[in-house]
């Protein structure tokens, strides 16, 4: 009843590659990959700084000046910035830039 099936190395590799391709396609169809990205609720100050191409010190200054809403991890000096704050900050900085441009004296 128990027959032993012998496969070559190439056949095993083909089976594995096929299984991986199917899994990736299923994940893309089910948006599993994108859901993982969207699950992230908070950014580190370094990540926020990279998005806006500024230093971490600038981000800390903005937090202190209350230009960015951020939360401190309990009992530490570490800040976490809600992911929604990226879009809010983009909109705020865009309106501030527009005001600066129109109020400039040349």
VOFI-531654 format. One line per field, with one value per residue (C-alpha): x, y, z; residue in one letter. Coordinates in Angstrom, 2 decimals. Layout:
# residues N
xx c(X; ...)
yy c(Y; ...)
zz c(Z; ...)
aa c(a; ...)
# end
This chain:
# residues 106
xx c(0.00; 2.74; 4.47; 7.56; 7.75; 11.18; 11.60; 14.63; 16.00; 14.69; 11.16; 11.15; 12.34; 9.59; 6.94; 8.21; 8.47; 4.96; 3.58; 5.33; 4.03; 0.47; 0.76; 2.06; -0.73; -3.34; -1.84; -1.91; -5.50; -6.58; -4.59; -2.88; 0.40; -1.20; -3.26; -0.06; 1.26; -2.01; -2.09; 0.81; -0.72; 2.31; 5.58; 8.91; 10.33; 13.00; 10.36; 8.41; 11.64; 12.45; 9.01; 9.53; 13.28; 14.19; 16.25; 14.91; 15.77; 13.38; 10.62; 11.28; 11.09; 7.77; 6.44; 7.51; 6.00; 2.78; 2.94; 2.71; 0.48; 2.60; 2.44; 5.19; 5.70; 4.87; 7.83; 10.27; 11.48; 10.44; 7.78; 5.35; 3.45; 0.02; 0.06; -2.78; -0.48; 1.48; -1.46; -2.48; 1.05; 1.31; -1.88; -0.81; 2.66; 1.24; -1.07; 1.76; 4.03; 1.38; 0.90; 4.65; 4.95; 2.14; 3.31; 6.91; 8.33; 10.72)
yy c(0.00; 2.47; 3.11; 5.23; 7.89; 9.09; 12.53; 14.18; 17.41; 19.32; 17.91; 18.94; 22.45; 22.74; 21.68; 24.18; 27.04; 26.34; 26.34; 29.61; 31.28; 30.20; 31.46; 34.85; 35.18; 34.31; 36.83; 39.56; 38.73; 38.77; 41.96; 40.23; 41.99; 45.46; 44.78; 44.18; 47.58; 49.28; 47.63; 49.76; 52.42; 54.35; 55.58; 56.06; 59.57; 58.28; 56.95; 60.22; 62.15; 60.00; 60.67; 64.44; 64.29; 66.05; 65.12; 63.33; 66.45; 68.47; 65.94; 66.13; 69.93; 69.72; 67.38; 69.76; 72.72; 70.68; 70.83; 67.01; 64.98; 62.24; 59.92; 58.95; 55.29; 54.69; 55.34; 56.20; 59.13; 57.40; 59.03; 57.34; 59.28; 58.08; 57.12; 59.58; 62.41; 62.06; 63.20; 65.89; 67.27; 67.26; 69.31; 71.72; 72.24; 72.76; 75.56; 77.11; 77.05; 78.65; 81.45; 82.05; 82.26; 84.79; 86.95; 87.23; 90.56; 90.45)
zz c(0.00; 0.80; -2.48; -2.37; -5.06; -5.96; -7.47; -8.95; -7.55; -10.60; -10.13; -6.46; -7.38; -10.00; -7.48; -4.90; -7.42; -8.67; -5.13; -4.31; -7.49; -6.70; -3.13; -4.27; -6.85; -4.22; -1.82; -4.48; -5.45; -1.84; -1.19; 1.72; 0.92; 0.84; 3.96; 5.93; 4.86; 5.82; 9.24; 10.38; 12.61; 13.80; 12.32; 14.00; 13.89; 11.49; 9.08; 9.22; 8.58; 5.54; 4.03; 4.21; 3.55; 6.80; 9.84; 12.90; 14.90; 12.73; 13.37; 17.13; 16.93; 15.09; 17.76; 20.54; 18.63; 18.27; 14.46; 14.49; 16.77; 18.30; 21.29; 23.62; 24.41; 28.06; 30.32; 27.52; 25.45; 22.22; 20.03; 17.66; 15.01; 13.80; 10.12; 9.41; 10.45; 7.19; 5.08; 7.58; 7.66; 3.86; 3.62; 6.39; 4.96; 1.46; 2.65; 4.67; 1.62; -0.56; 1.97; 2.16; -1.62; -1.98; 0.94; -0.23; -1.24; -4.16)
aa c(x; x; x; x; x; x; x; x; x; x; x; x; x; x; x; x; x; x; x; x; x; x; x; x; x; x; x; x; x; x; x; x; x; x; x; x; x; x; x; x; x; x; x; x; x; x; x; x; x; x; x; x; x; x; x; x; x; x; x; x; x; x; x; x; x; x; x; x; x; x; x; x; x; x; x; x; x; x; x; x; x; x; x; x; x; x; x; x; x; x; x; x; x; x; x; x; x; x; x; x; x; x; x; x; x; x)
# end
